[in-house]
């Protein structure tokens, strides 16, 4: 029998580009749910696209007002599940399965002929900070499966990188059956490319010799000391041999070149995972896709399983040292909507390589 309570939550909602408004939301708490108070969040490019109004007009109209952010950690302040204790540190899984939102037959496995779609690809599922109020609020009510305990030897600053890293892990899983057959390449020298390459090295054990990273900025590539790096401007992609899997992490205006370079690079019947987001259509070299018999996967959101894997993997001191290169020198303290606007304005001007963290003080 349902035993619902109501919890209030201060929220910084984006109501228009570059404008936050503080409001109070009310959430009901049901059985098998927990209340998490966010403590640390990381700004994603998706957040800045919403903030600057760079999303399509119809997307902004349908999704605002909305509390941003989907990369974050917090602590349990109320629990309707005996698995979690009050005060326990947890990482937030932003993809809330449709089956936890409504009583329906989505993914009903009772029929042997039914096709099961994973939670992270179901349109009926919701995602924090994307049309559904995200981490930029005082109290998040979540299904118990949307919070993963953080081990005591994983610092907050490392744990908050779990969401973005989980996306990299999910992308890698699409092509992991090829990892023992040849070389693996990553396109992109930004944080997503770095975390993807770090995941391939530390989680899947791919050696420096077999892990190729292509980027456009030499100052960024020096951070990839666990991989073999190349500038895209200086590389002949049709000459390299034995690359059987590629993960593209560029997005935006660079997607076209990166994807077509990957098609040139990869061996016949190779596998490519696309992670980079572009608001425009990207023309592809379909002739070589067909002639080589390539398999191309689209990959964006992850599931709780990837977070669980990473909470174990993040305990490695070597992995932590790799991830520390993305950490900012200081966190942005957020006490009100004006603080958040200042931090977002700083983020959109940031030309640096590392992440920007938001430290929430709720009072």
N, C-alpha and C positions, 0 to 999 in steps of 0.2 A: 504493500500500500504506500502511495506517495506521501511524503511528509515534508511539504515545502515550507521554506522560510523566505524572508525578503532581506536582501542586503543592499545598502546604498553604496554608490561608488562615484567619487569625484572623477570626472573625465575631461580631458583636453580634446575637444572635438574640432577637427578641421571643418569650418563651415563654408569657406571659400578659399581660393588660392592665397597663401601667405597669411591666413587669418585663423587663429584658434580661439575658441570660446570655452570657458569652463562651465560645465553643467553637472548636474547630479542625476545619475542613472539609477534605476532600480532593477535588481536582478532577483529572480527566484532561485532558491537552492533546493534541489531534489536529491533523492537517495542516489548514492554512488557518484556524487559530485563533490568538488572541493572548491574552496575560495582561496585564490592566490593574490597576494599583494605584490605587484611588480616592484623590483628594486633596481634592476639594471637592464637597459635596453640598448640595442645597437641600431643605428640608422642604416637603412637599405636604400638602394637607388629607387626602388618602387615607392618608398616614402617620399623621397624628394620629388619624384615625378608628380605625385598627388599634390604635394605642397606648392610646387611651382605652376601647377595647372597644365603640365605637359601631356597628361593623359587626354584621350579623345573627349570632346565636349560631352557626348552622350554618356561616357563612363563616369565623368565627374558628376553629372546631373543625377545619375542613378545611385551613386555610392556616397555622396556627401549629404548631410554631415556625418562624420565618422572619426573615431579615435584611431590614430595611426599606430604603426609598429607591430611587427610580428616576430622579431628576434629579441628574446628576452628571458630573464630568470626572475624568480621571486621566492617568497616563502609562504607556507601554508598558514592561513589565519583562521580557517574553519574547515572541517572535514566531515563528510557524511560517508566516509569509507575508512575502515580500520587500518588500511594499508599505510596511510600517511599520518604523521604526527604534527601537532601545532608547532610552528616555527621551523619546520623542515625546509631546507633549500631544495628548490626544484627548477628544472628547465621547462619552459612552456612549449608545448607542441601546438602550433597555430592552426593546423588543419583539423576542424571538428567534423567527424563523420556524420553523414546524413542520418544514419541509423540512430544517432544519439540526439537528434533534433526533433524527430517526429516518429510516430508509430506508423510504419509503412512496410512494404515488402521489398524495399531496395536491398539488393544483394542477398535476397532470400535463397539459401542453398538447398532448399528442400527438393527442388526439381533437378534431376541430373542433367537436363538439357539447358538449364539457364546459364547464361554467360555472366560471370561475376566481374564487375568492374571495381578496381581498387578504390578505396575511400578518397585518395588524393586526386582521382580523376573524375569523380562523380560531380556533375554540375549542382546537385542538391546539397553537397557538403558546403560548409562555409569556411572562410579563411580569415583569421584575425587581421585587421588593418586593410582588408580588401572588400569593402561593402558590408563589413561586420565590425563592430567596435573592437579595436585592438588593445595592445598592451599599455597604451597611454591613458590608463585609468587606475584608480586606487584599488579596486577589488574586481578581479576576474573570476567568474563562476565557470568552471570547466568540468567536463567528464573526467573521471579519475584517470582514464587512459591518455589524457592530454597533458599530464604532468609526469615527469620522469625525475626520480630522486638523483641529486648530484652527490657523487662520492666525496668523502671528507678531504681527500687529497687532490681534488680538482678545484682550483681557485675560481671565484666568480668570473674573473676576466677571461678565463679560458672557457668556462661553461657557457657564457653568453654567445660564443661563436658556434654553438652546437647547431642552431637552426640552419645557418648558411652552409655549414659543413655537411649537415644531413642531406641537403639538396645535392651537394657534390657526390655524396655516397650513393644516393638514389640513382643519380645519372650514371655513375660508374657500374652499378649493379646491372644495368641494361646490357653492358658489353663485357662483363667480367669473365664470361666463359671463354674469351679469346686471350686473356692476359698471359697465358703460358705458351701462346703460339707465336709471339713476336713482340715488336715494340708497340708502345702506347704513346700517343701524342695528345697534348693539351694546347689549345689555341686560346690565348688570353693571358696578359700579365698583370691584371688587376686582382683585387681580393678574391673574386670567385675563382679565377684561374689558379691563384696561389693555393687556396683551400682545396681545390680539386686535385692539384698535383700533390699536395701534402697528404691527402687521403689515399691517393694511389700508392704513395711511397710507404706511409706508416700503417695503413690498414691492410692493403693488399700486398705489401712487400715488394713492390716493383723497384728494381735497382736503378741507380742513376744512369747507367748505360742504356737501359731499355725504356727510360722515361724521357720523352722529348717535350720541351715547352717552347712555344713560339709566341713572341711578343713584339711590340713596336718600340718599346722604350728600354734602353739598355740599363738605366738606373734602377728600374724595377726588376729586371731579370737577374741582377746580381743576388737578389734575395733567395732565388731558387737554387740554393747550393746543393740540394739533394737530387737535382735533375740536370739533364743536358739541355742547354738553352741556345736558342737561335733568334736572331732578328729576322722578321719576315721579309724585310727589304733585301736581305743578302742571301736568301735561300732559294735553291732550285728544287721545287717540290716534286718534280717529276723524276728526279734522280735518286732520291732516298729510297731504300729498300726495306722490306720486312716490317712495315707499319700496318698492323692489323686492326687497331682500334683507335678512334679519335674521339675526344670530348671537346666540343666548341663552347667557349665561355666568354665570347666577346660581346655580342649584342649590338643594338643600335645601328649606326651607319657602317660599322666595321663587319657586320655579319656577312654581307655578300662576299667580300674578299676572303674572309676566314673560312667560310663553308666551302667555297669553290677551291681554295687552296687545299683544304682537307680532302676533297674529292680527287684532286691531282695526286696527293701524297699517298693515299691509302691503297693497300693491295686489293686485288679482286676478291669479291665476297667479304670485304671488310665491313666493320660496323661503326657507325658514327652516332653519337648522342649530341643533340643540340640543346644548349642551356640558355644561350644569349637571347634576350628579349628585344624585339624591334617593333616599333609602332607602324612601320611600313612593310609592305610585301617585299620579299627578298628573292631575286631571280637566281635560279640554280642551274648548274650544268647537268641537265637531265640526260644528255647523251652518254656521259661517262657513268652516271649513276646506273643507267640501264646496262651499258656494255660491261661494267665491272660487277654487276649484280650486287650492288651495295644495299645494306640495310640501314635505315636512318630512323632514329628514335627521337621523339620529343619528350623532354623531361623538365619539370618545374618543381612541383611541391613534393615533399617527402611524407613519410608516415612515422608513427611512434617507434616502429622497429629500428629505423635508422638512428634515432636518438638513443635508444637502448644500447645499440652497438657502440656508439660514440662515447657514452658515459663510461664504458669499459676501456675503450681505446685511449681516451683523454687522460687516463691515469699514467700513461707512459711519460716519463720525464723528457725523453727525446722528442716526442710529439708535442709536448707543451713548449719546449724551446723553439720548435718550428713555428708554432702558432703565436708565440710572443712577439714575433716580428710585425704582426698586424695591430698590436695593442697601441692605443694612444698614450701620450705622456700624461694626460689628465682627463678626468671625466667631466661632463657638463652637468652641473647641479640644476635640477628642475624642481622648483617650488611653486610655480604658477604658470599660466599660459604665456606670459611675456617672456619668461625664461626659455620656454620651449620655442617660441618664435625666434629668439636670438640664436639658439642652438641650431635651428633648421637653416637660418640665414648663413650661419657659419659653415654648415655642411655643404650648402650648394656652391659656396665659394672655395671650398676645400679642393685643392689640386694635388694634395698629398696622396699617399699610397695606402695608409692605414685606415682603420675604422674609427668612427666617432661614437662614443658611448654616452648614454644619458643615465644619470644617477637620480632616481626619484626620491624626493623627501616629502612625504605625505602629511606630516604633522600629526 
